[in-house]
């Protein structure tokens, strides 16, 4: 999969991309959170998983927009 620099590539659950087809896993790998069992994740000519964890964290913070879908990540004070 390739995405031209500066462009967004939406990924949604439509008929072509069914449930349980790996959308979240793909996004987590692109964000440097999950390690692929094969192949490489390359972003801006950098091999994400050749970086140290701290480097990936900084790269993700500065270069990748990431929105978590788990609602329970934040403490609710109600």
Protein Blocks (a to p, Z undefined) as FASTA:
>chain_A
ZZdehiacdddddfklcghiommmmmmmmnomaccfedjddeehiafklpcfklmmmmmm
mmmccddfbfklpccfZZ
